[in-house]
Amino acid sequence: MFARTIVVGMAVAVTVPVAAQQAVVLDNHASIKTQVRFFEQIIQGAVRRGGEMLEQEARKIEPRVGLQMAGAPLVSGVYLPDQGYHFDAQVPDIGPTSLSMWVYYAQQSRAQQPTRVVSNGGVVADDPLKAPATDPTPPFDVGREYGNCVRQSLVDAMIDSSGALPLKSGERLTVRARVPQIFQDPRVLSNERELLLVADGADLLAYRQGTLTRDQLKDRIREYRY
């Protein structure tokens, strides 16, 4: 028994230093943390601007009520050596009270709108919320518009503020946003959709150096939804 105990103890003593040697501390870890925290704030601001853009579009439909975020965006970032920077953003829900009021007043406005008869005999209410099949005006889908506004704002932030990160050629900037799927009926619980935006560091550098236009850079940002 005594001999077996000595063997086990030696094995432990040998493996612990080997495991500890596998951890690598980056020389510039302090500055990387600062850069990541700063860009987290940039992503938070971009999500908020997406919410403001949604409110502006919604007020075109119903100006009496604004659609408000239910909370603050949550963002966390990390630097992955030889890969680049990755940021996760949790996009807040739209507050159920503001959504309920907006839907109510929008429907009230729709009911008060005069109807008109089109040439094919169909009756059309000039309503962007829920127009009849004979009206080419698409409905205003709050969830879809919210996702589009957040996406547009995040892409702008990646392009305009990527200089805050010391990205190298061969690395990439990735933003993953979890966007709630907002339903017109506030009694229906939202679920989430994933939006992934990926920009190559070489493309971002080329844009800042003037060898790539903004539109060209936007076309090169890869987008995945699931």
Buried (B, 14 or more C-beta within 10 A) or exposed (E): EEEEEEEEEEEEEEEEEEEEEEEEEEEEEEEBBEBBEEBBEBBBBBBBBBBBBBBEBBBEBBEEBBBBBBEEBBBEBEBEEEEBBBBBBBBBBBBBEBBBBBBBBBBEBBEEEEEEEEEEEEEBBEBBBEBEEEBEEEBBBBBEBBBBBBBBBBBBBBBEBBEBBEBEEEBBBBBBBEBBBBBBEBEEEBEEBEBEBBBBBBBBBBBBEEEBEEEEBBEBBEEEEE
